[in-house]
Each structure stands twice: as structure tokens, then as C-alpha cells.
Amino acid sequence: MIKVLIVDDSPLIRGILTEVIQQAKDLTVVGSAEDPYQAREMIKSLNPDVITLDIEMPKMDGISFLRNLMRLRPMPVVMISTLTQQGSPITLEALEIGAVDFIAKPKVNVAEQLQHYAESVQEKVRTAATARLRPYRTSEAAAQKAQLPSGQAFERNSIIAIGASTGGTEAIKEVLVQMPKDAPPIVITQHIPPVFSSSFAMRMDKTCAMHVKEAEDGDILEFGRVYIAPGDKHLKVVSKGLNKVCVLDDGELVNRHKPAVDVLFDSLKPFAKSVTAVLLTGMGSDGARGMLGLLEAGAKTAAQDEQTSVVWGMPKAAVEMNAAQKVLPLQSVAAHLIKSTSR
């Protein structure tokens, strides 16, 4: 049984989370705390496997508590977040500090969506229990802008494609901060809600030498630029005249996701000989099939290794399909991308 401690100041939210977690046979709520001070004592006495943590609480906010927890007693934490313009930067900061994942605060009046919400919570708690925790990092240490040499001779038509899910925001950042400002265009699909994708792109743009933006329909792929799929649209790349262009697709979920990595990778098959594709940390198998298709069409492919992945799901699926030519630790991915796209 996976033991869960719920930390939230709202009795109603604590009740809903307890109900949806207890529905699963392999999960049990061992306690619920209304503030971080109570949570601290319950962690000592109950030794939970996973904590769900609200961000806004009295006495001490969730970010301050998380920072203390990850420094003194690292353990898997799933943040309970308001999926809003205001909530997204704080939640991204929580992932930076070391939270494994986040889920939306439940909408208490939407009974018909409760089952879907319950399944999402259960899946994220299970994944968190098996996640590999990253070392604690202060936001100041993580926000150092890369000062990297430019002038590297890159292949003219090169495109870099990255797919990621759980743990991916920090993994992507670690790759991007090592890329020179004139690197080939990078297209990214990260499983993330809509408002969060724009916040994530803005956060990356401040941190990286390359210019990072949320992809828009019609964006022309240019060197020195990174295009992140919006959280509610599939990102594709198509040929338009002499240019490669971003297309946003509001189609059905693929592998239960929108955006889906497979959709991005599939769209790149016509240009495969110029593509270098990488699958980073993430739950599930999205992207593995698309990566195999790219490899068979002539692309260079790689997957993050198990040791440096928060969740070795998507990269593992690619490795098991023999879709990844290389299996790399996260710290080596940027150097691989630079080498594989250089003349």
C-alpha cells in the first residue's frame, strides 16, 4: 500500500482528496493536516510515501514548506494547484524545488467529472511513489542564464524535437540552458495544462540563451528559437514553400494526451534525415512509437537514461522498442544534440 498524507487548509478539499485516493485498492490516506506545522509532526509519526501539498495555506505557504522538506527530508510531493495564470508560476517553482508533479485543485461542484479527476489523482500519486527525486535546488541556483559559445557550424536544415512528461519541465530546462543561442530550431511537446505552457515558455526564455516561446500557428522554424506546444493543442511541423512551419491541431487526444509527442514526431517524418529526436523523463509511452517511425525514416534518436529520469516511462518504452539509438544521462543530452546537428 502506498501511504499518502494530505496537506490542505480546506476541510472540503481534504475530504474530496481522501475520498478519491481511498477508492484505489493500492493507496491509503494515513492522515490529513490543515497546515505545514501539523504536517511536519505527522510526517515524523506516520512516515508517508507521498504527500499532496496545497500551495496557499495559513501559517506557512506550501512553497516554503516544500523548500524545507526537500532540504531536510526529501520525499515525493504532488502539488495541489489552481490551474490559473496566477497559480502557474508558483507551481513551476515547486517543480523546480523538487515536487514530482501537480494536479488541479478539485472543482467541488462538478460531480460528473469526479471519476476522471479521481483516476488522474490516483495515477499521479502512484507515479510519485516510484519517482526518482532530484537534488534540492534553490530557484536562484536554477535560474543562472547560460553563457555559451555561439558560431558553431550547424547543418542548415537541422530540427531538434523533444518530448517529455512527468519531471520534464526541469529536464527540458537542463537541456535548453546548455544550448548555444544560435542552435537549430527546437520543437517541444511537454504534457502540461494550457496556462502552464505559456508560463513555462516565458520562464525558459528568461533562463536560456535561445529565444523560447509558446508555439503559434504559422510560426516559421528559425535557428536560435525554441517552440513549446500549447497545453491544449497538438504541435505539428509542416513544409510551406522553403520554410518549415508550426501548425497547431485541436484534434482528439492521442495516448490520452493533447499535446501528444507522437503527433509531433509523426509530423516530422518527411524531414527525418534532418531531425534529431529525444525522449526525456515521463510517465507512459507517448512518443516511443513516433520515435521508431522517425528512426526508420532516417532520423537520429536518443532517450534519457533511467538513472537521471524522474520517471523512466516514455524513454524506457522507446528503448524497449529499439527506437532510441542512444541512451544518455540528462547532463549529456545537450552535447549530443549539438554534435548530431553540427556539420
C-alpha positions in Angstrom: 0.0 0.0 0.0 1.2 3.5 -0.8 0.7 5.7 2.2 -0.5 9.3 1.5 -0.6 12.3 3.7 -2.9 15.2 2.5 -1.8 18.7 3.5 -4.5 21.3 2.8 -6.2 24.0 4.9 -9.6 23.4 3.4 -11.7 20.6 5.1 -13.7 20.2 2.0 -10.7 19.7 -0.3 -9.1 17.3 2.3 -12.4 15.3 2.2 -12.5 15.1 -1.6 -8.9 14.1 -1.9 -9.3 11.5 0.8 -12.3 10.1 -0.9 -10.7 9.8 -4.4 -7.4 8.4 -3.1 -9.1 5.8 -0.9 -11.1 4.5 -3.9 -7.9 2.8 -5.1 -7.0 -0.5 -3.6 -3.3 0.2 -3.6 -3.5 3.7 -2.0 -4.4 4.7 1.6 -4.6 8.1 3.3 -2.8 7.8 6.6 -3.6 11.3 7.7 -4.6 14.8 6.7 -3.0 18.0 8.0 -4.5 21.5 7.8 -1.2 23.4 7.9 2.6 22.6 7.5 3.3 22.6 11.2 0.8 19.8 11.8 2.1 18.1 8.6 5.6 18.2 10.0 4.6 16.2 13.1 2.5 13.8 11.0 5.4 13.0 8.6 7.5 12.0 11.6 4.8 9.8 13.1 3.2 8.4 10.0 6.1 8.1 7.6 4.0 8.6 4.4 5.3 7.6 1.0 3.7 10.6 -0.8 2.4 14.0 0.3 -0.2 16.0 -1.6 0.5 19.6 -0.7 -1.6 22.7 -1.2 0.3 25.9 -2.2 -1.8 28.5 -0.4 -2.1 27.8 3.4 -2.1 29.8 6.6 1.0 29.9 9.0 3.4 28.8 6.2 2.8 28.6 2.5 3.3 25.4 0.5 6.4 26.6 -1.3 8.2 27.5 1.9 7.2 24.1 3.4 8.3 22.3 0.3 11.7 24.0 0.3 12.3 23.0 3.9 11.1 19.4 3.3 13.2 18.8 0.2 16.3 20.2 2.0 15.8 18.3 5.3 13.7 15.2 4.4 13.3 14.7 0.6 10.2 12.8 -0.3 7.7 12.6 -3.2 5.4 15.5 -3.3 2.4 16.2 -5.6 1.3 19.8 -5.5 -2.4 20.7 -5.5 -2.5 23.8 -7.7 -5.0 26.2 -9.1 -4.6 25.9 -12.8 -4.6 29.7 -13.4 -2.3 32.5 -14.7 -1.5 33.3 -11.1 -1.0 29.7 -10.0 1.2 28.5 -12.8 4.5 30.3 -12.0 4.3 29.2 -8.3 3.6 25.6 -9.4 6.5 25.7 -11.8 8.7 27.0 -8.9 7.5 24.0 -6.9 8.7 21.6 -9.6 12.0 23.5 -9.7 12.4 22.9 -5.9 11.7 19.2 -6.3 8.0 18.4 -6.4 7.4 15.4 -8.7 4.1 16.6 -10.2 1.0 18.7 -9.7 -2.8 18.2 -10.0 -5.6 20.7 -10.2 -7.5 21.7 -7.1 -10.8 19.8 -7.4 -13.8 21.7 -8.6 -16.2 20.8 -5.8 -19.4 21.3 -7.8 -18.5 19.1 -10.8 -19.8 15.7 -9.8 -19.8 14.2 -13.3 -16.0 14.9 -13.7 -15.1 13.5 -10.3 -14.3 10.0 -11.6 -11.9 11.3 -14.2 -10.3 13.5 -11.6 -10.0 10.6 -9.2 -8.2 8.5 -11.8 -5.8 11.4 -12.5 -5.0 11.9 -8.8 -4.5 8.1 -8.3 -2.2 7.8 -11.2 -0.1 10.8 -10.2 0.2 9.6 -6.6 1.3 6.1 -7.8 3.9 7.6 -10.2 5.2 10.0 -7.4 5.7 7.0 -5.1 8.1 5.4 -7.7 9.7 8.7 -8.8 13.4 9.3 -8.6 13.8 12.5 -6.6 16.1 15.2 -7.9 18.5 17.0 -5.6 17.1 20.1 -3.9 17.8 23.3 -5.9 17.1 26.9 -5.0 15.4 28.9 -7.7 18.4 31.3 -7.6 20.8 28.5 -8.5 18.5 27.1 -11.1 18.0 30.5 -12.8 21.5 31.1 -14.0 21.3 32.2 -17.6 23.7 30.1 -19.8 26.6 31.9 -21.3 27.6 29.6 -24.1 29.8 30.0 -27.2 28.0 30.5 -30.5 29.3 30.4 -34.0 29.0 26.6 -34.1 28.6 25.4 -37.7 25.2 23.6 -37.8 23.6 21.6 -40.6 21.4 24.1 -42.4 18.1 22.1 -42.3 18.5 20.6 -38.8 15.5 20.3 -36.5 15.6 19.2 -32.9 12.5 17.6 -31.4 12.0 16.9 -27.7 9.2 15.0 -25.9 8.6 14.8 -22.1 6.1 14.4 -19.4 6.4 13.9 -15.6 9.7 15.6 -14.5 10.0 17.1 -17.9 9.9 20.8 -17.1 13.2 20.7 -15.2 14.7 18.1 -17.6 13.9 20.4 -20.6 15.4 23.4 -18.7 18.6 21.5 -18.1 19.0 20.7 -21.8 18.0 24.2 -23.0 20.3 26.2 -20.7 23.3 24.3 -22.3 22.3 25.1 -25.9 24.0 28.0 -27.7 21.9 31.0 -28.8 22.2 30.1 -32.5 21.4 26.4 -32.2 19.0 24.7 -34.7 15.2 25.2 -34.1 13.9 23.1 -31.2 10.2 21.9 -31.1 9.0 20.6 -27.8 5.9 18.7 -26.7 5.6 18.5 -22.9 2.5 17.2 -21.2 1.3 20.3 -19.4 -2.0 22.3 -19.0 -2.7 25.3 -21.3 -2.0 28.2 -18.9 1.2 26.4 -17.7 2.7 26.1 -21.2 2.8 29.8 -21.7 4.2 30.4 -18.2 6.8 27.6 -18.8 7.8 29.2 -22.1 8.3 32.6 -20.5 10.3 31.1 -17.7 12.6 29.3 -20.1 13.0 32.4 -22.3 14.4 34.3 -19.2 16.7 31.4 -18.4 18.1 30.3 -21.8 20.4 31.8 -24.4 17.9 30.7 -27.1 14.7 32.6 -27.6 11.8 30.4 -26.2 8.1 30.9 -27.0 4.8 29.0 -26.9 4.3 27.8 -30.4 1.7 29.7 -32.5 0.0 28.6 -35.7 2.2 29.6 -38.7 5.5 30.1 -36.7 8.4 29.6 -39.1 11.2 27.4 -37.6 14.3 29.6 -37.2 17.7 28.9 -35.8 18.1 30.2 -32.2 14.4 29.6 -31.4 12.5 27.1 -29.3 8.8 26.4 -29.8 6.8 24.8 -27.0 3.4 23.1 -27.7 0.5 24.9 -26.1 -1.1 22.8 -23.3 -4.3 22.2 -25.2 -3.2 21.7 -28.9 -1.1 19.2 -30.7 2.1 20.7 -32.3 3.0 19.6 -35.8 5.7 20.8 -38.3 4.8 21.0 -42.0 6.6 22.3 -45.1 5.4 25.6 -46.5 7.4 26.8 -49.5 11.0 26.9 -48.4 10.1 27.0 -44.7 9.2 24.5 -42.0 6.2 25.9 -40.1 4.4 25.1 -36.8 0.8 24.0 -37.1 -1.5 23.7 -34.1 -4.0 20.9 -34.2 -7.1 20.8 -32.0 -7.8 17.2 -32.8 -8.6 14.2 -30.5 -6.4 13.1 -27.6 -3.6 10.8 -28.6 -2.3 8.4 -26.0 -4.7 10.2 -23.6 -2.8 13.5 -24.2 -3.1 16.8 -26.1 -0.4 17.8 -26.9 1.0 14.3 -27.7 4.6 13.6 -28.5 3.7 11.0 -31.1 1.8 13.7 -33.1 4.8 15.9 -33.2 7.2 13.1 -34.1 4.9 11.7 -36.8 4.7 15.2 -38.4 8.5 15.3 -38.7 8.8 12.0 -40.7 9.0 13.8 -44.1 12.1 15.7 -42.8 13.5 12.8 -40.8 17.0 12.9 -42.2 17.4 16.4 -40.8 15.8 15.5 -37.4 17.4 14.7 -34.1 14.7 13.5 -31.6 15.0 12.9 -27.9 12.5 11.5 -25.3 13.0 12.7 -21.8 11.5 11.7 -18.4 7.8 11.0 -18.4 5.0 8.6 -17.4 3.5 6.3 -20.0 4.8 5.6 -23.6 3.8 8.6 -25.6 6.5 9.3 -28.2 8.0 5.9 -28.4 6.1 4.8 -31.5 6.6 8.1 -33.2 10.3 7.9 -32.4 10.6 4.5 -34.0 8.9 5.9 -37.1 11.4 8.7 -37.2 14.4 6.3 -36.8 13.1 4.1 -39.6 12.8 7.2 -41.8 16.4 8.3 -41.2 16.4 10.5 -38.0 18.9 10.4 -35.2 17.2 9.3 -31.9 18.1 9.2 -28.2 16.4 8.6 -24.9 17.2 9.8 -21.4 18.6 7.0 -19.1 16.8 5.5 -16.1 19.3 6.9 -13.6 18.6 10.6 -14.4 14.9 10.3 -15.2 12.3 11.2 -12.6 10.0 8.6 -14.2 11.5 6.2 -16.7 8.3 5.5 -18.6 8.4 7.2 -22.0 12.2 6.8 -22.5 12.0 3.2 -21.4 9.2 2.5 -23.9 11.4 3.9 -26.7 14.4 1.8 -25.6 12.3 -1.4 -25.4 11.1 -0.7 -29.0 14.7 -0.2 -30.1 13.6 3.3 -31.2 16.5 5.0 -29.4 19.9 4.8 -31.0 21.5 6.2 -27.8 20.5 6.2 -24.1 22.0 9.2 -22.4 22.2 10.7 -18.9 20.4 14.1 -18.9 23.6 16.1 -18.5 24.8 14.7 -21.8 21.7 15.4 -23.9 22.6 18.9 -24.9 26.1 18.0 -26.0 24.6 15.1 -28.1 22.1 17.5 -29.7 24.9 20.0 -30.6 27.1 17.2 -32.0 24.4 15.5 -34.0 23.3 18.7 -35.7 26.8 20.1 -36.4 28.5 20.0 -39.8 
